[in-house]
């Protein structure tokens, strides 16, 4: 998006703070935690990067209409055959380690030009403190091209640990040809406020998705992602949303903005981050996220500023993602929500004041004009880092993605008329430029059903699932008192056999039971649960009702 003074494109960042929150991997632990290794780690120090030079350049580049730049690529030629330290254990197993240091880096990541390791071998990457660990990665982790790369790791030092059992010792080949160096000094922001570690929203008017404003969009929130790309010598970041297709086959399509990839080169690295959000309405307690690497751009068009990507790897069921539905109607949509990462902050939700076509004809007719509430009526806005995020209508269907605008927290109490944004219309992207790589229809409706709208589906959707794709009903269920000490009164306009589920903010079901609704009021006891925020879901008569509940 852009503010009154300059165009700023979508880019948002995020990092994880524990192994269980990290990149798709196959479990296990690095040997530093299980072996009493005496081998010293070989350290390669890369050329010093002057962060201030790039930060100064970004001031001038911020009005160029491209994704936010956050890092620099260091070219390398490091191999397990020529660098590092090898330790041979008593049983003949081998451990190779290499530490790479880039002074002043706020984050780093390795990219492997060659990732040829045998079955049974394992690879881990971790920071200097050994507290941030990703892996294990195996032969199955290699991308189809035979390369591999990881998500970003905070700090100015990473260690790569490669283990080979005796039976395959010496057979693996690893070649690291690039290392990412982050120069945005944003991690320290976590110490003093609620901003995200790889970004900082400029204002404090944003609303965490766990707050009650997100109750009508619990499923849609799980579809929103942010992603990191490498183009040429630089690292950029942007955002998007998983989107469903008419086959309901859970093809991993991510809708985002054209300008996110319009940075003068070919994208050589994609890392997608899911569930990057807090578990508390106020503050940052219990934050989480997950990641997947690899994607292809299958369609894009600047006319409505859309881009559709297809992930190369399966999204684990444990991520509990949602494939959002969509509407390609050209009529002004009902007011729903924008779910986004302003400035790389934790996932937020903003409720528009109005949505209408930006113009009846001309290029502006390809965009929705979204206006936001002002002053004390604030229901969130967008800012740098929000572009590419999905605009949902009141039915929870995607109708567009953020292109540009002039909203921001700083304008809430100013009579400047700047509380607006433009979103590329999905209806205009549908037919796009008239060919498959310039329109959405071939991908989101591959069998030519010509439907105008499609509902979303859960990660565990199947054709014979009962109630899994049921419409979500929020307005007909009330829960009180809320917060509660564990006993909730549920008023619901349904009678019959029902199932209720209570999920924690990691998406794990922590309590479930079958119940009989004999009247419109039911007393539910959330027993044995710790204080905190949860999602209550009730499925009855083919419908699904959700509400955020708080135990005190």
N, C-alpha and C positions, 0 to 999 in steps of 0.2 A: 504494500500500500504506500501512498505518499501522503505527507502532511502538506500544510499550506506552502511550505518553503521548498520542498524537494520530494521527488519520487523515491520511494523506498520499497523494494520488493520483498517478498516473503522469504524469511529465513528464520529458522528457530533451532535451538540446540538443546541437547540434553545428554546427561551422562548418568550412569548407574553407580550405586554405592555398595554393592555386594555381589558376590559371585552368583547367587541365586537369581539376581535380577538381570543378568547379563545376556550375551549373545547366545543364539541357539547352539547347543553343545551336547555332549554325550555323557555328562557327569564325570565323577572322578576328582582327584586332587593332584596338584603338582607335587613333585618329589621333594621340594624344599620342606614340605610339611610332614613327610613320612620317612625320609632318609636323612641320616646324619652325614650330609655331604661335607667333604673337606675341600672340594675343588673350588678354586676361586673363579668368579665369573669374569669373562673377558668383556671389557668395556670399549665400545666404539663411540667416540665423540664426534658429532656432526658439525658442519660449518655453523658458526654462530649467526643467528638470525636477529636482525634489529627490529623488534616488534613495533617500535615507535614509527619506523618508516612506513609500515603497512597501515598502521592506525591513521597516520596523517593522510595517506593516499585514500583511505576509505571515506574521509570527509568529502573529498572531491568526487569520488565514485558513487556516492550515495544517491545522486540524482540521475544515474545512468539507466535506470530501469532494469537492473539485474539482481539476481539473488544476493543475499548478504554474504560477503566473503569473511571467513573466520579463521582460515589457516593457509599455510604454505607447504608445498611439497618439496621434500629434500630427495634428490636422486641418489641412489646407493647401488652397490653391487656386493651385497653381503651374502655369504653362503655357509652352510654347515660344513662344507668341504674346505673352506679357506679361512674362516673366522670362528671365533668362539672357543670354548673350552669343553673337552670331552672327558667325562668321568666313567670309568668302567667299574661296575659294582662287582661284588664277590661272586655273584651268580652269572656274570657275563653280560648282564644287561648294560646298556649304554645311555648316558644322559648328556645331551649337548645343551649348553647355555650360552646365550649372547645377550649382553646388556647394551642398549643403544641410548645414548644421551643427547638431548638437544637443549642446550642451555636457554632458559627463559620460556620454554614451551609451557602453555597452560594445559595442553592435551597432546597426545601422540597416538599414532597407530601405524602398524606395519602392513605393507602390501607385498604379497609374494608373487613374483612373476612365475616361479615354478613351485608347485606344491605337490610333489610326487613322493608320497610316503606309503609304506606297505601296511597291510592289515596288521593290527596289533600295536602299531606305533601311536603315540599320543603327543599332542602339542598344547602348551598353555602359554598365555601371555599375562604378565602381571606388572604392577607398579613397584616403586622402590620400597614401599612399606609392606608389600606382600598382602595388603588388605583388599585390593581391587584385583580380582582374578577372573579371567575369562578362559573357557575351555572346560573339558578337554575337546580338542578338535582331532579328527581322525581322517583316514583316507576318504571317508564319505563326505567330508566337509568341503572337498575341492569343488570349485565351480566347473561348469561344463567345459570351459576353455583351458582347464588345468591350472588355473591360478587360484588365489585366495586372498582375502583381506579381512580385517577385523574391525569391530566398532572402535571408537575412540576411547582412550584411557587417560584420566586426568594426571597431570604432572609432566615433568621434564625428563623422565627416565622410564623406559620399559625394559623388561627382561623376557626373552623368548626361551622357553624350556622345551626341549624335544627329547622324548624318551623312546627308545627302541628295545624291545625284548631281545634276548640272546639269539633267538631263532632268525631274526631279520636284521641283526645289527649291521649297520653300514650300508643298508640298501636304500635309505631315503635320501632325497635331494630337496633342499630348500634354498631358494634364491630370493632375497628381499631386494627389490629394485626401487622401492619408494617408501619413505617414512613421512607421515604427516606431522607438521609442527603447528600447533594452535597458537595464535598470537593475541586473541581476545582475552584480556586478563579479567575474567568474570567469575572464577571459582570462589574467590574470597567473599563474594557478595552473600554467599550462603551463611556466613558467620553472623551477620547482623540483621538480616531481613528475610522475607519470604520469597525472594526472587530465585529463579532457577540458576543452576551453576554455569550454564553456557549461554546465558542471555539475561536481559534485565528489562522488564517492562518499565517504561518511563514514569508511569503513574500508578496510583494505588486504587483505581476504580474497578479493577478486574475481579471477576467472580470465579472461584474454584469450581470445577464441574461437580464436586461432591455436594455442593450447597443445594438448597431446595430448588433453586432456579433450574437445576438440571433434572428434576424429577420426571419431566415429560420426555426426556431424551436419554434415558439410561442406556438403551441399546446403541443409539447413535454415537454416544460418547466413546464407546468401545471401537468404533470404526475409524476414529481420527488418529492420524499418525504424523510424525515429523521425520524427515529424512535428510541424510547428509550425502553430498556428491563431491566428486573430484573431477575438475575439468582443467586440463593442462597442468599448470603449476600451482593451482589454488584449490582450496576446500571451501565449499559453499553449503548452505543449509536452507531447507524449505519445508512445506507442510502439505498434507493432503488427506484423503479418506478412502478406505476400502469401499468399493461399490459393487453391488450385485449385478448379475446378468440374468436374462430370462430363462436360462437353463437351470438356474439355482444350483450350479455345480461347484460353487466356492472357488472359482478361478480368482486368483489373487490380483485383481485390478485395483490400482490406486489412482484416483482422480486428483489432479493438482493444476497448477497454473503454467501456461506456456513460458512465461517470462522467467520461471525458475530454472529452466535449462538454457535460456537464451543468453549465454555468457561466453560465446565465441569459441566453442570447441566441442569435442566429443566427451561425453560422460564416461569415465573409466571406473567409477566406484559408486555404488549405492549402498547405504546402510539405513534401514527403516527402524524407527523406534515406536513401540506400541505402549499403551497404558502409562504414559508419562504424566503422572498426576499425583496429587496429594490425597491422603485419606482423611483429611480434616478440612472443614469449611474455612476455618481460620488457622493460618500457620502451615507448616510443612511436614507435620508428623506423618510417618508411615508412607512416604513417597515410594513410588515403584515405577518400573518400566522394563521392557523387553526389546530385543532387536533381532532383525533378520537381514542378511546381506544378499545383494544381487538383484538386478531388474533389467528389463528392456523397455524402451519407450515404443509403444505400438501405434500411437496416434497423437497428433498435436496440431494446433491451429492458432495463429496469433489473432485472428479476427474476433474470436470470443475468448481468447487467452486461456485455452484449456490444454492439458497434457494428460494422457492416460498411460500409465506404466503397468507392466506385468511382472510381478516378483518371480524370481527364478527358483526359489526354494519354498517348501511347504511351511506354513505358519503353524507352530505347535498348538495342539488343542489346549495346552495349559495357559496360553495367552487369552483364551476365551474371547476372541474377536467377534465383531459383527460386520456383516456385509450390508452396507446401507442401501436402502431402496432409493428410487429416483422418480422424478416426474419431468416429462419433456413438454408439458403444456406451456403454451406461450402466454396464457392468461396470468395476470398479476397474482402471485402466490399468497396464500394466507401467511400471516406472520409467525415464524417459528424461532429459529436460533442460529447463531454462528458459533461453532466450537473450534477453538484455535489456541495457539501458543504465542501470545503477544511478547515480543522481545525475547523469545526463547524461554519464557516463564512456564511454570507448570500449566497443564491444560486448563483453559478457561471457557466459560460460556457467556455469550452476550445475547440479549433479547432485543431485537429491533423495535423501533416505534412504528415504522412503515416500510413496505417493500412495493416498488412499482417499477415499470419499465423506465429506463433513463431517457428514452425518446421513442417516438412513433416510427421514425425512419432514420436512415443513415447509419453510420458505424456505431453510434451510441445506442441504437436499438438492439445491439447484441448484448447489452448489459442491464442488470437490475440496479436501480438506485435505492440503496438501503440507508435509512435515516435512524439515528439513535436517540434515546432519551437523554435529557440534559439535567444538570444541577442535582438536586436532592432526589430526583426521580431516576437517577442513574440505574441502568440495568446492564452495564458493561458496554464497551466500545471495542475497537480494534486499534492496532498500532503496528509499528515495524515488527516483523516476525509473524504477522497473522495472515499474510497473503498466501493464496493457494488453498486456504481452509474452506470447508464446505459450508454453504448456506442451506439450511433445512427449512422446509415449510412446516406448518403446524401439524401436519400428519407425519413428520419425521422423515420426509423424502428429500433427497438432494435436488436442488433446483439450480445450483450454480456454485462457482468457486471465486474467491476473492481476487480481484485484479488490482485495484488501486482505490484511493480515497483520501480523505483529509480528516478523519476522526482521530481522537486521542484524548486521554484523560485531562490534558492541559486545557482542553476547550470546553469542558463540562459547564463551567461557570462564566464562560465568555459568550457574548452575543455576536459570534463571528459567522454563524452558519456553516461551520466546518464539521459538524457531526454527521457526516455521510460517507459512504463507500460505494464502489462499483463492483459488481460480481458478474462474471461472464455467465450468460444464460445457457443452461444445459440444453434448452430447446433449440438454440442457435448452433450449439456444438454438435447436435445430433446428426445433421446432414453436412455440416462443416464445409470443407473445401471440395466435396464431391467424390472423394476417393477414400479407401479404407484407412489410410494412414493420416487422414485429415478430418475424420469424423468419428463419432462415438457409436453410431448405429450398428456397424459391423461387429463390434465387440460386446456391446451390452444387449444386443438383440440378434445373436448370430443366426437364428433360425427364421428371422423375418416375421415374427408374430405381429409386429406393428402395434404393440400395446403402448398406451400413452404413459402409463405409470407402472411401477413394480415395487412390491414390498421388500423389505430387507429380510435377511435370514441370519440365524446364529451360526457359530462355528460347528455346532453339533446338529445342524438341521439335516433331516432326511425326509424323503417323500412321504413315508408312513409315520412320521413323528406326530404325536397328538399334542396339539396346542403349542408346538415349538415355534410356529410361524404365526401364531394368533396375534390379532391386533392388540396393541398395548392400550389399556384403559387406565388413565390416572385420575380423571376428574370424578369418577363415580365411587372412589374409595377414599375414606378419610381414616386417619390413625391418630389416636389421642389417649392419654397425654403423650406428648412427644417433644422433648426427651422424656424418658420414663426409666424407672428402676428395673424394668424387665416385664411389666404387665401392661399390655396395650389393648385398648378397645378398637376394634376394626369395624367400621361401618361400610358395608359393601352392598351394592344393589344386585345381589345374586343369591340364589338358593340352590343347593345341590352338593354333590361330592366335589371336594376341592383338594388341591395339594398346595402347601405353602413351603417356601424356601427362604432362608435367610442367608445372604451372602456377605462376607466381609469385603473390604475394599480392594482385596487382591483378586476378587472374583471367585473365591473358594466358598462352597456351600458348607456352612457351619451348623445348620439345623434345618431339618425338613420333616414333614409329617403329612399324612392324609387326614382331612377333617371333613365334618359334615356341617354345611351351612344351613341351619334350620330357620334362620331369621336373617334380617338385614344387619344384625349386630353380632359380633363374635369377640370373645376375649382370648387373646393370644399371649402365651407366656414364653418369653425368650430366656430360657434357663441356662445357667452355666456359662454365659458369655461375658467377656470382659467389657469394661466401659469403652465406648467408641461409636463410630458411625457404621451402619449396615444398610443393606438394601433388602427390603421385604418384597417378595414376589408371591402372588396368589394366582394359580391357574384353575379356572372353573368354567365349565360350559364353553370350552373352546376359546376362552378369552384369557388375557394375562393382565394382571394389575400390579403395578409397582409403586413403591413409596420408600423414601429414605427415612430410616428410623435411627434414633440416637439413644444409647443406653448410658445412664449416668450412675 
